[in-house]
Amino acid sequence: MASRRRNLFVLGFVAGLVAASLFVISNKDTKLGLDLSGGTELIYQGQPTPQNPEVQSDDIERSIEIIRDRTDSLGV
């Protein structure tokens, strides 16, 4: 008899937890993280310096590779 009462208590407790979880899920908005919300877009523009008076496509490509290597290693 005590075993049946304990089983009913556990079943009621689990049902209460499920009901509380469903209540919280249905009433709270989901906040998407940076990876799911679309992220951020950055636009860089190469500018000449006194050491390099003309920006060439090789310079831009090298900069892209450096940025890509740094961000990919972080898992961004």
DSSP file (Angstrom, degrees, kcal/mol; ACC not computed):
  #  RESIDUE AA STRUCTURE BP1 BP2  ACC     N-H-->O    O-->H-N    N-H-->O    O-->H-N    TCO  KAPPA ALPHA  PHI   PSI    X-CA   Y-CA   Z-CA
    1    1 A M     >        0   0    0      0, 0.0     4,-2.0     0, 0.0     5,-0.2   0.000 360.0 360.0 360.0 -41.9    0.0    0.0    0.0
    2    2 A A  H  >  +     0   0    0      1,-0.2     4,-2.4     2,-0.2     5,-0.2   0.853 360.0  55.8 -66.5 -33.1    2.8    2.4    0.9
    3    3 A S  H  > S+     0   0    0      2,-0.2     4,-2.3     1,-0.2    -1,-0.2   0.902 107.5  48.2 -65.3 -40.4    4.5    1.6   -2.4
    4    4 A R  H  > S+     0   0    0      2,-0.2     4,-2.3     1,-0.2    -2,-0.2   0.906 111.4  49.9 -66.6 -41.0    1.4    2.5   -4.4
    5    5 A R  H  X S+     0   0    0     -4,-2.0     4,-2.2     2,-0.2    -2,-0.2   0.908 111.3  49.3 -63.7 -41.9    1.1    5.8   -2.4
    6    6 A R  H  X S+     0   0    0     -4,-2.4     4,-2.6     2,-0.2    -2,-0.2   0.913 110.3  50.8 -64.1 -41.8    4.7    6.6   -3.1
    7    7 A N  H  X S+     0   0    0     -4,-2.3     4,-2.5     1,-0.2    -2,-0.2   0.901 110.6  48.8 -62.7 -40.9    4.3    5.9   -6.8
    8    8 A L  H  X S+     0   0    0     -4,-2.3     4,-2.5     2,-0.2    -1,-0.2   0.884 110.8  51.0 -66.1 -37.6    1.2    8.2   -7.0
    9    9 A F  H  X S+     0   0    0     -4,-2.2     4,-2.5     2,-0.2    -2,-0.2   0.934 111.9  46.3 -64.0 -45.7    3.2   10.9   -5.2
   10   10 A V  H  X S+     0   0    0     -4,-2.6     4,-2.6     2,-0.2     5,-0.2   0.914 113.2  49.8 -63.5 -42.7    6.1   10.6   -7.7
   11   11 A L  H  X S+     0   0    0     -4,-2.5     4,-2.4     1,-0.2    -1,-0.2   0.912 112.4  47.2 -62.7 -43.0    3.7   10.6  -10.6
   12   12 A G  H  X S+     0   0    0     -4,-2.5     4,-2.2     2,-0.2    -2,-0.2   0.885 111.6  51.1 -65.1 -38.7    1.9   13.7   -9.3
   13   13 A F  H  X S+     0   0    0     -4,-2.5     4,-2.2     2,-0.2    -2,-0.2   0.924 111.7  46.4 -64.6 -44.9    5.2   15.4   -8.7
   14   14 A V  H  X S+     0   0    0     -4,-2.6     4,-2.4     2,-0.2    -2,-0.2   0.906 111.9  51.2 -64.5 -41.8    6.4   14.7  -12.2
   15   15 A A  H  X S+     0   0    0     -4,-2.4     4,-2.4     1,-0.2    -1,-0.2   0.890 109.6  51.0 -62.9 -38.5    3.1   15.8  -13.7
   16   16 A G  H  X S+     0   0    0     -4,-2.2     4,-2.6     2,-0.2    -2,-0.2   0.902 109.8  49.4 -64.5 -41.4    3.4   19.0  -11.7
   17   17 A L  H  X S+     0   0    0     -4,-2.2     4,-2.4     2,-0.2    -2,-0.2   0.909 111.6  48.7 -63.5 -42.1    6.9   19.6  -13.0
   18   18 A V  H  X S+     0   0    0     -4,-2.4     4,-2.5     2,-0.2    -2,-0.2   0.921 112.3  48.6 -63.6 -43.6    5.8   19.1  -16.5
   19   19 A A  H  X S+     0   0    0     -4,-2.4     4,-2.1     1,-0.2    -2,-0.2   0.912 112.3  48.3 -63.5 -42.7    2.8   21.4  -16.1
   20   20 A A  H  X S+     0   0    0     -4,-2.6     4,-2.3     2,-0.2    -1,-0.2   0.897 111.6  50.4 -64.8 -39.7    5.1   24.1  -14.6
   21   21 A S  H  X S+     0   0    0     -4,-2.4     4,-2.6     1,-0.2    -2,-0.2   0.921 110.6  48.6 -63.9 -44.1    7.6   23.7  -17.4
   22   22 A L  H  X S+     0   0    0     -4,-2.5     4,-2.2     1,-0.2    -1,-0.2   0.877 110.5  52.3 -63.9 -37.1    4.8   24.0  -20.0
   23   23 A F  H  X S+     0   0    0     -4,-2.1     4,-1.5     2,-0.2    -2,-0.2   0.931 112.2  44.5 -63.9 -45.8    3.5   27.1  -18.3
   24   24 A V  H  X S+     0   0    0     -4,-2.3     4,-1.4     1,-0.2    -2,-0.2   0.918 113.8  50.1 -66.0 -43.4    6.9   28.8  -18.3
   25   25 A I  H  < S+     0   0    0     -4,-2.6    -1,-0.2     1,-0.2    -2,-0.2   0.897 112.3  47.0 -62.7 -40.6    7.6   27.9  -21.9
   26   26 A S  H  < S+     0   0    0     -4,-2.2    -1,-0.2     1,-0.2    -2,-0.2   0.770 117.3  41.9 -75.5 -24.3    4.3   29.2  -23.1
   27   27 A N  H  < S+     0   0    0     -4,-1.5     2,-0.5    -5,-0.2    -1,-0.2   0.567 101.9  74.1 -99.6  -9.9    4.5   32.5  -21.2
   28   28 A K  S  < S-     0   0    0     -4,-1.4     2,-0.1    -3,-0.2    -1,-0.0  -0.905  78.6-127.2-110.9 129.2    8.1   33.4  -21.8
   29   29 A D        -     0   0    0     -2,-0.5     2,-0.5     1,-0.1    -2,-0.1  -0.426  25.9-115.6 -70.8 144.7    9.4   34.7  -25.2
   30   30 A T        -     0   0    0     -2,-0.1     2,-0.7    -5,-0.0    -1,-0.1  -0.701  23.1-150.3 -82.0 126.9   12.4   32.9  -26.7
   31   31 A K        -     0   0    0     -2,-0.5     2,-0.2     0, 0.0     6,-0.0  -0.878  15.1-139.9-101.0 112.7   15.4   35.2  -26.9
   32   32 A L        -     0   0    0     -2,-0.7     2,-0.0     1,-0.1    -2,-0.0  -0.463  14.6-128.6 -74.3 140.5   17.5   34.1  -29.9
   33   33 A G    >>  -     0   0    0     -2,-0.2     4,-2.3     1,-0.1     3,-0.6  -0.186  33.4 -91.8 -77.3 177.2   21.2   34.2  -29.5
   34   34 A L  T 34>S+     0   0    0      1,-0.2     5,-0.8     2,-0.2     4,-0.5   0.840 125.0  54.7 -61.3 -35.2   23.7   35.9  -31.9
   35   35 A D  T 345S+     0   0    0      1,-0.2    -1,-0.2     2,-0.1     3,-0.1   0.803 117.2  35.0 -71.6 -27.9   24.1   32.7  -33.9
   36   36 A L  T <45S+     0   0    0     -3,-0.6    -2,-0.2     1,-0.1    -1,-0.2   0.681 108.5  62.8 -98.6 -20.8   20.4   32.3  -34.5
   37   37 A S  T  <5S-     0   0    0     -4,-2.3    -2,-0.1    -6,-0.0    -1,-0.1   0.479 120.5 -93.1 -87.4  -0.3   19.2   35.9  -34.8
   38   38 A G  T   5 -     0   0    0     -4,-0.5    -3,-0.1    -5,-0.2    -4,-0.1   0.239  53.9-129.2 111.6 -14.1   21.3   36.6  -37.9
   39   39 A G      < -     0   0    0     -5,-0.8     2,-0.4    -6,-0.2    -4,-0.1  -0.243  36.6 -56.4  73.9-158.7   24.5   38.0  -36.3
   40   40 A T        -     0   0    0      2,-0.0     2,-0.5     0, 0.0    -2,-0.1  -0.952  37.6-145.2-128.2 143.4   26.2   41.2  -37.1
   41   41 A E        -     0   0    0     -2,-0.4     2,-0.4     2,-0.0    -2,-0.0  -0.944  13.9-168.0-112.9 127.8   27.6   42.4  -40.4
   42   42 A L        -     0   0    0     -2,-0.5     2,-0.5     2,-0.0    -2,-0.0  -0.931   5.7-158.8-114.2 137.9   30.8   44.5  -40.5
   43   43 A I        -     0   0    0     -2,-0.4     2,-0.3     2,-0.0    -2,-0.0  -0.969  10.8-167.8-118.6 118.5   32.0   46.3  -43.6
   44   44 A Y        -     0   0    0     -2,-0.5     2,-0.4     2,-0.0    -2,-0.0  -0.784   4.5-160.0-105.0 148.6   35.7   47.2  -43.7
   45   45 A Q        -     0   0    0     -2,-0.3     2,-0.3     2,-0.0    -2,-0.0  -0.995  18.4-127.8-130.2 127.6   37.3   49.6  -46.1
   46   46 A G        -     0   0    0     -2,-0.4     9,-0.1     9,-0.0    14,-0.0  -0.544  26.3-168.8 -75.0 135.1   41.0   49.7  -46.9
   47   47 A Q        -     0   0    0     -2,-0.3     7,-0.1     7,-0.1     2,-0.0  -0.966  23.5-110.2-124.9 142.3   42.7   53.0  -46.6
   48   48 A P        -     0   0    0      0, 0.0     6,-0.0     0, 0.0     7,-0.0  -0.316  30.5-161.6 -68.5 152.6   46.2   54.0  -47.7
   49   49 A T        -     0   0    0      3,-2.1     3,-0.1     1,-0.0     5,-0.0  -0.799  36.3-101.4-124.1 168.4   48.9   54.7  -45.2
   50   50 A P  S    S+     0   0    0      0, 0.0    -1,-0.0     0, 0.0     0, 0.0   0.850 125.5  47.5 -60.1 -32.6   52.3   56.5  -45.5
   51   51 A Q  S    S+     0   0    0      1,-0.3     0, 0.0     2,-0.1     0, 0.0   0.803 126.0  28.6 -76.9 -28.9   54.1   53.1  -45.7
   52   52 A N        +     0   0    0     -3,-0.1    -3,-2.1     1,-0.1    -1,-0.3  -0.768  69.8 178.4-132.6  85.4   51.6   51.8  -48.3
   53   53 A P        +     0   0    0      0, 0.0     2,-0.4     0, 0.0    -1,-0.1   0.642  69.2  49.2 -69.8 -13.6   50.2   54.7  -50.3
   54   54 A E  S    S-     0   0    0     -7,-0.1     2,-0.6    -6,-0.0    -7,-0.1  -0.988  75.9-139.5-130.8 128.3   48.0   52.5  -52.6
   55   55 A V        -     0   0    0     -2,-0.4     2,-0.2    -9,-0.1    -9,-0.0  -0.738  26.7-168.6 -85.9 123.3   45.6   49.8  -51.4
   56   56 A Q     >  -     0   0    0     -2,-0.6     4,-1.7     1,-0.1     3,-0.5  -0.704  35.1-110.4-111.2 163.7   45.8   46.8  -53.7
   57   57 A S  H  > S+     0   0    0     -2,-0.2     4,-2.7     1,-0.2     5,-0.2   0.825 117.1  59.4 -63.7 -30.9   43.6   43.8  -54.0
   58   58 A D  H  > S+     0   0    0      2,-0.2     4,-2.3     1,-0.2    -1,-0.2   0.889 104.0  51.4 -63.5 -37.6   46.3   41.5  -52.6
   59   59 A D  H  > S+     0   0    0     -3,-0.5     4,-2.1     2,-0.2    -2,-0.2   0.911 111.3  47.0 -64.0 -42.4   46.3   43.7  -49.4
   60   60 A I  H  X S+     0   0    0     -4,-1.7     4,-2.5     2,-0.2    -2,-0.2   0.926 112.2  49.5 -65.4 -45.2   42.5   43.3  -49.1
   61   61 A E  H  X S+     0   0    0     -4,-2.7     4,-2.2     1,-0.2    -2,-0.2   0.898 110.9  49.9 -61.9 -40.7   42.7   39.5  -49.7
   62   62 A R  H  X S+     0   0    0     -4,-2.3     4,-2.2     2,-0.2    -1,-0.2   0.899 110.8  49.9 -65.0 -40.3   45.4   39.1  -47.1
   63   63 A S  H  X S+     0   0    0     -4,-2.1     4,-2.5     2,-0.2     5,-0.2   0.903 109.3  51.9 -64.2 -40.9   43.4   41.2  -44.6
   64   64 A I  H  X S+     0   0    0     -4,-2.5     4,-2.7     1,-0.2    -2,-0.2   0.921 110.2  48.6 -61.5 -44.1   40.3   39.0  -45.3
   65   65 A E  H  X S+     0   0    0     -4,-2.2     4,-2.6     2,-0.2    -1,-0.2   0.896 110.9  50.2 -64.1 -40.3   42.3   35.8  -44.6
   66   66 A I  H  X S+     0   0    0     -4,-2.2     4,-2.1     2,-0.2    -2,-0.2   0.937 113.7  44.7 -63.9 -46.1   43.8   37.2  -41.4
   67   67 A I  H  X S+     0   0    0     -4,-2.5     4,-2.5     2,-0.2     5,-0.2   0.915 113.9  50.2 -64.4 -42.6   40.3   38.2  -40.1
   68   68 A R  H  X S+     0   0    0     -4,-2.7     4,-2.8    -5,-0.2     5,-0.3   0.914 110.4  49.6 -63.1 -43.4   38.8   34.9  -41.2
   69   69 A D  H  X S+     0   0    0     -4,-2.6     4,-1.5     1,-0.2    -1,-0.2   0.902 112.9  47.4 -62.6 -40.4   41.6   32.9  -39.4
   70   70 A R  H  X S+     0   0    0     -4,-2.1     4,-0.7    -5,-0.2    -2,-0.2   0.910 117.0  40.9 -69.4 -41.9   41.1   34.8  -36.2
   71   71 A T  H >X>S+     0   0    0     -4,-2.5     5,-2.2     1,-0.2     4,-0.6   0.888 113.7  52.1 -76.4 -37.4   37.4   34.5  -36.1
   72   72 A D  H ><5S+     0   0    0     -4,-2.8     3,-0.7    -5,-0.2    -1,-0.2   0.846 104.7  56.8 -67.3 -32.0   37.2   30.9  -37.2
   73   73 A S  H 3<5S+     0   0    0     -4,-1.5    -1,-0.2    -5,-0.3    -2,-0.2   0.776 107.7  49.1 -69.8 -23.5   39.7   29.9  -34.6
   74   74 A L  H <<5S-     0   0    0     -4,-0.7    -1,-0.2    -3,-0.5    -2,-0.2   0.544 115.2-116.5 -88.9  -8.4   37.3   31.4  -31.9
   75   75 A G  T <<5       0   0    0     -3,-0.7    -3,-0.2    -4,-0.6    -2,-0.1   0.749 360.0 360.0  79.7  24.1   34.3   29.6  -33.3
   76   76 A V      <       0   0    0     -5,-2.2    -4,-0.2   -41,-0.0    -5,-0.1   0.444 360.0 360.0 -86.2 360.0   32.5   32.8  -34.3
